[in-house]
Amino acid sequence: MDWKEQLHTMMPLLGHRNWIVVTDMAYPLQTNPGVLTLDATADDFPTVLRTIRGELDGASHVVAHVYRDSEQLRLDERLCPGITSYRAGVDEVIGGYGAIKDLGHEDLILRLDEVSRLYLVVVIKSGLTIPYTSLFFELDCRYWDADREAAIRS
């Protein structure tokens, strides 16, 4: 089963507090049992993003908050040839999904480490060879929101 089939099979099982992460090629293979790594190195980055976007759009139970490494904002073509094309591809696929939040790379990695102690983190490793280009999708409940949660807690 390829990574797309694996992700499609898993989507009904994933819920709020799970994460899906799309990484560049140098992202390390993590040994924590709460992290599942899928190999998408044969597909280009926009194809991987379109697949994830399609799965999220088709899911009745989850939506995602999207994060990226804040270091990415300091990259330019001089430092990282191809970054402009990468950004255009991300904007094309993710642009209409909602605001992307920026956090430091180490902060995001620590967050994944903490989350993966209780919940599954799905890492989809792409063949992209530009640093700090990972995108992090924190899943949340589609049919419940923070305002309604606060209402029952007050």
N, C-alpha and C positions, 0 to 999 in steps of 0.2 A: 504494500500500500504506500503510495507516495505521500508527501507532506500535505498536499491539498485534501486528499481523501481522509487522512488522519485528522486534520483540523475539522473538516466537515462532520466527521463521526463524533468528535469530541464536543462540538459547540453546544448541543443540548445538555451536556453534562457540566459545562462551565457556567459559573454564576458570579454574582457580585463578590468581590475580593480576589477573584482569579485575575491573572495578567496574561497578556499575549505581548511578546516583545519581538520586534523584527530587528535583526542585527547586521552589522557588517561582517566581513569574513574573519577578522581577527578577534572577534568576541570569543572569550574562552569557554570551553566546555565545562560546565559546572557539575560538581559531583553530588550536590544535595539531592536526595531522592524527591524533593518537592519541585524539582526543575526538570522538565521534559524538553529535550532539544530535538527539533526537526530540521532536516537538511533540505534547504531550498536553494542550494548554491547553483543549480542548473538554470534557475529562473532569474530574470533581472528584477531589480528592486521594485519598480512600479508594478510589475506583475504580482509580486508578493503582496504589496499594499492593496492592489485591486481585489485580490482574493480575500484578504482579511476584511476589507470594507464590505464586500459582498456578503460574507458570513455575518458580519455585524448588522448590516441592513436587513438581512433575512431573519434575524433572530427576534423572536417575540418577547424574550425574557431579559436580554441584556443590551446595554449601550456601553460606550467606552469614553473615558477621559483620556486624552492623548497627551503624552509628555515627550520631550526631546532633551538631549544634552544641551545645556546652555552654552557649552564650549563651541557648539556648532555655529553660534551666532558670530563668532570671531574668525571663522574660516573664510577665505577668499580664494579666487582662482590661482593666485600666486602661490599660496600655501598648499592648496588642494585642488589640482586641476579636476574639473568635472563637478565641483560643488554647485555651480549655478544650474547645471542640468538636473542634478539631484534635487535641488530645491524646487525647481519647476515641476518635476515629476511628483513630488510630495504634495505641492499645492494643488495640482490637477486632481489627485486622488482624494486627499484628505481635506483640502481647502473648505469644502462645504459642510464638513462634518462637525466643525466646532473649533473653538480656539485651542491651539496647541500651547500647553504650559511648559515653561522652560525651568529645568532644575539641573544642578551640577551632576556630572556623570557619577561621581562617587556617592552622592546622595541617592541617586536612582538605584545604583547597585546595592547599597545598604538596605534600601526599601525592599528590593526584590529578595534579598537574603532573609529579611525579617518575615515577609509575606510567605515565602516558600517553606517556612517551618510548619505552617498550618494549611496552606492552600497551594494549589498547583499553579506554577508559572510555566507557560509554554513559550519557549524560545525558538524562533524560526530564523535560522542562520542563512543569510543570503550570500551571494557571491560578490557583493559590493566591496570595493577596496578603497573607501574614503573614510577617514576616522570620524568618530563622534556623530555618526549618522543613524544610530539606533533610534527606533521609535517604540514607545512604551504605551500599551493600551491597558489601562486599569478598568476592568469590567465592573459595571454597576447595574443595579436592577432597573429595567426599563419601565416597569409598571408601578414603581414606588419611588418617592423622592425624599430629600432631606426635610422639606417643610412638613410633609405628612408624618414622617418619622418623629420629628420634634413635637408635633401635635399630640401623639400618643404617649410621649415621654414626659410631657409637662403636667 
